[in-house]
C-alpha cells in the first residue's frame, strides 16, 4: 500500500464514522472488527453515497424498533445489499463523463470561507496543478491548514472523542491527522484534492 492509498483508506473510514456522528449522533468504540468492516468497504470501492444510504436505512429501522445499532458490523448486510443493487443497475451501462470535473474547486474558490482566506493562494495553486492533470504534493497545504486550526476547540474535542473510541492499536498519528483534515474539509466544504 502506498502513502497515497493510506490517506485514501483512512479518509474513507473516517468520513463514514463522521457521517454516523453528524447525521445520526451515533458514536461507537471502533475496535479492530469494526475497522476491518470499514476497510473492506473501502477495498471493494463501495461508493460513499451507497454506504450513507445503507447507514440511514439501518438507523431508521433501528429507531422504529427502538433498538439502534451498537457497532459498525450491524450495517454490513445492508451495505452489501445496497452495493449489490448498485452493481446490478450499472451492468452494461456507460456513464457520461462529468462536464467539468473541476467545477467544485472553482465554486469553492469563488466562495472561499473567510476563515480560509489566508490560504487562497495555496488552494488556487493546488487546484491549478490538478486542472493541468498533475498530482501535486498537498502536504504543505495540509500542514498549514492543520497548524492554523491546531487550537480549535471543536476540532480538538471531536478528535479526542474519535481517538478515545478507537481501539488502542488503531490510535496512530496518521489516522488522527486524516481525521483532522476530514473534519476541516467537512466544516468548510473543501473539495477533495487527493
C-alpha positions as CSV (number, residue, x, y, z in Angstrom):
1,X,0.0,0.0,0.0
2,X,1.4,3.4,-0.9
3,X,1.2,6.5,1.3
4,X,-1.5,7.9,-1.1
5,X,-3.5,4.7,-0.6
6,X,-3.1,5.0,3.2
7,X,-4.6,8.5,3.2
8,X,-7.5,7.4,0.9
9,X,-8.4,4.5,3.1
10,X,-8.2,6.4,6.3
11,X,-10.1,9.3,4.8
12,X,-12.9,6.9,3.6
13,X,-13.2,5.2,7.0
14,X,-13.2,8.5,8.9
15,X,-15.8,10.1,6.7
16,X,-18.1,7.1,7.4
17,X,-17.6,7.4,11.1
18,X,-18.1,11.2,11.0
19,X,-21.3,10.7,9.0
20,X,-22.8,8.5,11.6
21,X,-21.9,11.1,14.3
22,X,-23.1,14.1,12.4
23,X,-26.2,12.7,10.8
24,X,-27.4,10.3,13.5
25,X,-25.5,11.1,16.6
26,X,-24.2,7.5,16.8
27,X,-20.8,7.0,18.3
28,X,-19.2,3.6,18.6
29,X,-16.0,2.3,20.1
30,X,-14.1,1.3,16.9
31,X,-12.4,-2.0,17.6
32,X,-10.4,-4.0,15.1
33,X,-13.5,-5.8,13.9
34,X,-15.4,-2.6,13.0
35,X,-12.2,-1.2,11.5
36,X,-12.0,-4.3,9.3
37,X,-15.6,-3.8,8.2
38,X,-14.9,-0.3,7.1
39,X,-11.7,-1.2,5.5
40,X,-13.4,-4.0,3.4
41,X,-15.9,-1.4,2.2
42,X,-13.0,0.8,1.1
43,X,-11.2,-2.1,-0.6
44,X,-14.3,-3.0,-2.5
45,X,-14.6,0.6,-3.5
46,X,-18.2,0.9,-2.3
47,X,-19.2,4.4,-3.1
48,X,-19.7,6.5,0.0
49,X,-23.2,7.5,-1.2
50,X,-24.2,3.8,-1.1
51,X,-22.7,3.4,2.4
52,X,-24.5,6.6,3.7
53,X,-27.9,5.4,2.2
54,X,-27.4,2.0,3.8
55,X,-26.5,3.5,7.2
56,X,-29.6,5.7,7.0
57,X,-31.8,2.7,6.4
58,X,-30.4,0.7,9.2
59,X,-30.6,3.6,11.7
60,X,-34.2,4.3,10.6
61,X,-35.2,0.7,11.1
62,X,-33.5,0.7,14.5
63,X,-35.3,3.8,15.6
64,X,-38.7,2.3,14.6
65,X,-37.8,-0.7,16.7
66,X,-36.3,1.3,19.5
67,X,-33.1,-0.6,19.0
68,X,-30.2,1.3,17.5
69,X,-27.1,-0.4,16.1
70,X,-24.3,-0.9,18.6
71,X,-21.4,-1.5,16.2
72,X,-20.5,-0.9,12.6
73,X,-20.8,-4.6,11.8
74,X,-24.6,-4.1,12.3
75,X,-24.6,-2.3,8.9
76,X,-22.7,-4.9,6.9
77,X,-25.6,-6.7,5.4
78,X,-27.4,-3.5,4.3
79,X,-24.3,-2.1,2.8
80,X,-23.8,-5.3,0.9
81,X,-27.4,-5.3,-0.4
82,X,-27.1,-1.6,-1.4
83,X,-23.8,-2.3,-3.2
84,X,-25.2,-5.4,-5.0
85,X,-28.2,-3.3,-6.2
86,X,-25.9,-0.6,-7.3
87,X,-23.8,-3.0,-9.3
88,X,-26.9,-4.7,-10.8
89,X,-28.2,-1.3,-12.0
90,X,-24.9,-0.4,-13.7
91,X,-24.4,-3.6,-15.7
92,X,-23.8,-2.8,-19.3
93,X,-24.4,0.9,-18.9
94,X,-21.9,3.6,-19.9
95,X,-21.8,6.6,-17.7
96,X,-21.3,10.0,-19.1
97,X,-18.3,11.9,-18.0
98,X,-19.0,15.0,-15.9
99,X,-18.9,18.2,-18.0
100,X,-16.5,20.0,-15.7
101,X,-14.7,17.8,-13.1
102,X,-13.2,20.9,-11.6
103,X,-16.4,22.8,-11.0
104,X,-16.3,22.0,-7.3
105,X,-12.9,23.5,-7.0
106,X,-13.9,26.6,-8.9
107,X,-17.0,27.1,-6.8
108,X,-15.0,26.7,-3.6
109,X,-12.5,29.3,-4.6
110,X,-15.3,31.7,-5.7
111,X,-17.0,31.4,-2.3
112,X,-14.0,30.8,-0.1
113,X,-14.9,30.9,3.6
114,X,-13.5,33.9,5.3
115,X,-11.6,31.6,7.8
116,X,-9.6,30.2,4.9
117,X,-8.8,33.5,3.1
118,X,-5.3,33.2,4.4
119,X,-4.9,30.1,2.2
120,X,-6.5,31.4,-1.1
121,X,-3.1,31.3,-2.9
122,X,-2.4,27.8,-1.6
123,X,-5.7,26.4,-2.8
124,X,-5.5,28.2,-6.1
125,X,-2.1,26.8,-6.8
126,X,-3.1,23.3,-5.8
127,X,-6.3,23.3,-7.9
128,X,-4.4,24.8,-10.9
129,X,-2.0,21.8,-10.8
130,X,-4.9,19.4,-10.5
131,X,-6.6,21.0,-13.5
132,X,-3.4,20.5,-15.5
133,X,-3.5,16.8,-14.7
134,X,-0.6,16.9,-12.2
135,X,-0.6,15.1,-8.9
136,X,0.7,17.8,-6.6
137,X,2.1,17.3,-3.1
138,X,-0.7,18.6,-0.9
139,X,1.3,18.1,2.3
140,X,2.4,21.8,2.7
141,X,-1.2,22.9,2.3
142,X,-2.4,20.3,4.7
143,X,0.2,21.2,7.3
144,X,-0.6,24.9,7.0
145,X,-4.3,24.1,7.4
146,X,-3.7,21.9,10.5
147,X,-1.4,24.4,12.1
148,X,-3.9,27.2,11.7
149,X,-6.6,25.2,13.4
150,X,-4.4,23.4,16.0
151,X,-6.1,25.3,18.9
152,X,-9.6,25.0,17.6
153,X,-11.8,23.7,20.5
154,X,-14.4,21.9,18.5
155,X,-11.8,20.2,16.3
156,X,-9.8,19.1,19.3
157,X,-12.8,17.9,21.2
158,X,-14.1,15.8,18.2
159,X,-10.6,14.4,17.6
160,X,-10.2,13.4,21.3
161,X,-13.6,11.7,21.1
162,X,-12.7,9.9,17.9
163,X,-9.4,8.7,19.3
164,X,-10.9,7.6,22.5
165,X,-13.4,5.5,20.6
166,X,-10.7,3.7,18.6
167,X,-9.1,0.6,19.7
168,X,-5.7,1.5,21.2
169,X,-3.9,-0.3,18.3
170,X,-5.6,1.9,15.8
171,X,-4.7,5.2,17.5
172,X,-2.0,6.2,15.1
173,X,-0.8,9.7,14.2
174,X,-1.7,9.2,10.5
175,X,-5.3,8.3,11.4
176,X,-5.5,11.3,13.8
177,X,-4.1,13.6,11.1
178,X,-6.6,12.3,8.5
179,X,-9.5,12.7,10.9
180,X,-8.5,16.4,11.5
181,X,-8.2,17.1,7.8
182,X,-11.5,15.4,7.0
183,X,-13.2,17.4,9.8
184,X,-11.9,20.7,8.4
185,X,-12.8,19.7,4.9
186,X,-16.3,19.0,6.0
187,X,-16.6,22.1,8.1
188,X,-15.5,24.4,5.2
189,X,-16.8,22.3,2.3
190,X,-13.3,21.9,0.9
191,X,-13.5,19.8,-2.3
192,X,-11.3,16.7,-2.4
193,X,-7.7,17.3,-3.6
194,X,-6.4,13.7,-3.4
